[in-house]
Each structure stands twice: as C-alpha cells, then as structure tokens.
Amino acid sequence: MMGKEIVMEHMMNLSTNFILRYEYDAVVGDVTILANRSLYVDFTLPYTESGVRMLVPVLDRRQKTAWTFLKPLTTDLWLGTGAFVVFTGFVVWCIENHEDFKGTPANQIGSVFYFSFSTLVFAHREKIKNNLSRIVVVVWLFVVLIVQQSYTASLSSILTVEQLKPTVTNLDEVIRKGSHVGYLNDSFLPGLLKSLKIDESKMIALNSVEEYNDALSTGKVAVIVDEIPYLKLFLSKYCHNYTMTGPIYRFDGFGYAFPLGSPLTADITRGILKLASSGKMAELQKDLYGDKSCPDKDDSQTSSSLTLHSFQGLFSISGACSILALILHALITNKGVFSRWLAAICSKLFHKSNILQIMMRPVANAGNTGSPPEGQGSRV
C-alpha cells in the first residue's frame, strides 16, 4: 500500500512508473479518477462521490446597532400600524361621549393619542361605555396581539440567532479582487485553477486542516479550493466559522488504481458494489465525517422583516369593523334626521305608486258600459 504522498505525486504527474513497471499491484487511497489518469491505469468503481468546491469564512450578516429594534418590521408596516392606531382612537373618540374623552381640543387630542398608543401594550384605562366602541377595541386588541407576538419573535431571532453568510460566493469575485487561493499540496488542483484563469502567483499550497484554518482566519487566503470529501473532514472540526459555497466542479470520485488489464479491478469493483448495496458504505462515511452535520450557511436560511402584506387581512377586518361601527353610531345618534330622510324617500316612492294606480284606472274601466248590474236600477 502506498502513502498519499507517493500516490498524489506520481498519479498527478502521470508518472505511474510504479504500476507500469509492476512494482506494485494496486494503488489504494484517496485517488481521484481523472480521464488522463485512466490512460495509464484501470480504476475501480468510485467508492465515494467527489467534486471540487470552495471553502470560505462566514460572517454574521446582521449587525447589532442602537436601531436594531426597528428591523423586525418594514417601513410600510410601521407606518400602517401607526395609521391604524390613530384611526382606531379617532373612531372610539367619535363614539364615546363621556367625560374621559371630553375637554378642551388639546385635551381631546391628547386623550385620543394616549388611548390609541396605550392599546399597544394593553394599558388603556379610559372607560368604554358604548357597545360599538367595545367591539372596535376588542377587534383592534386582537390585531395588536398578533402583531406584538410576531414582532417579539422576530426581534428575538435578530438578537440571538446568527445569520451567517459566506464572504465569497464565486471564483470570479476572487479573480476580480486579486485575492489569494489556497489548495491541497501535491494534488491535481493547480491544473484546475489555471483552467479557471487563476493566476499562478495567487495560488498557495497548504498541507493540513490546521494550515487551512490558519490561512483563512489570518486572511492569508480568501478561499480554499479542494475536493468535497476533504472539505467535509475540515468542517467536521471547524464547522462554525466556515462553509462550502459556489459551484461544484464534478469529478468521478475516489477509486482504487490497478495496472491496465489487471483482474483485480473487477473483483474490487464488485466488492465496492456489495458494500454500497448493503449500507456498509454509508456507515463507513458516517464514521469518517462524524455524526455532527454542518449545514450550508446561505441567504436562503435567513428570515426577512415582517411586511404589511403579511397582516393585510387583520388590518382589513379591523378597519371594516371601525367604519361599520362609526356608521351605525351616526345612524343611532341621528334618529330624527334619519327618520325624516327615510320618510321622505318612502313618501316619494309611495307617491309614485299612487300616480301609477291613477293612470291604470282608465285601463281597468275601459270595458265598463256604464249600465248598472242586472237586477239593479237607478233610483229616481
């Protein structure tokens, strides 16, 4: 069995003299299956999937400031809530007529705003005597309860839950900024990076997960490009501060190498298939990477601020109840005017009905000859 240094050095440079000279019967290790390597050796079926991806640091996208308490709600929701607060207070002031809502104009305006904003924390003390205003306040308090609970949950998430994002999302950004790129020493990755138009002077070779961590944490490199199995091993130890991101450059995976035409290739391939179908391969990978999962940290995991559209239904119900209560109050308090208005409409309708009846009478009497009914005579 060959060490990793021998495998990667000779397989990368296509100098597979050990196998070609039959000094070794197999190369067992994390050997990436590549097209140019297959010209010199036979590979088994891949025993693990592979691919190349970027490893980058992550930062908390939410900066805590003195105005963080405003972030849970969008501007339109703040303005909409304030408008309904004032409108609800105005409706209650119009319906209620007792001493708590009377006084000078300045006192009345102060009472309206104080009552409105005190409902946001359920601390209003003014007496509500009219049933219509009670309905308005109950519906509004239900809306306030939903908005308040949603605000509290969103603010708690902002203050306590980190929302991490990658510092770099693609290699084009690295090329544009002229940042350094790290890669695993003695691997095929320099050729891949050159094909992706990375300047060779910007490439830095690294040898261990500790060097990966030091290079990224100190800013020596902006990203590290490596095969996914190696990055998973790294993240199993340094999960919190880093993440994999960017496109996946696909390769055939890791396999075992044998001399061309070796009968061992088919036997080992069948063994790999047997392990994969029995579930043993999944158990081996679990032992390798550990039980701890390290989810990708990206913008899809972040939550946005609450919008007015989310509460449009609640505000519509509250507004409709307030308007309806205001209309009913106007009709009840102006019974005389309403009665006279209704009587005038009815009189006009009935007046038009009487005119139609008078116009229809000649038609109904058109067949009458003017003679008295049989058996009756005119009196002298």
Secondary structure, DSSP 4 states (H G I P E B T S, - for coil): ---HHHHHHHHHTT--HHHHTTS-S-EEEEEEP-TTGGGTEEE---SEEEEEEEEEEEEES----TTGGGTTB-HHHHHHHHHHHHHHHHHHHHH--SGGG-SSHHHHHHHHHHHHHHGGGT---S----HHHHHHHHHHHHHHHHHHHHHHHHHHHHHHS--EEES---HHHHHHHT--EEEESSSSHHHHHHHTT--GGGEEEE-SHHHHHHHHHHTS-SEEEEEHHHHHHHHTTSTTTEEEEEEEEEEEEEEEEEETT-THHHHHHHHHHHHHHHTHHHHHHHHHH-S-------GGG--PPB-GGGGHHHHHHHHHHHHHHHHHHHHHHTHHHHHHHHHHHHHHHHHHHHHHHHHHHHHHTTT--SPPPTT-----
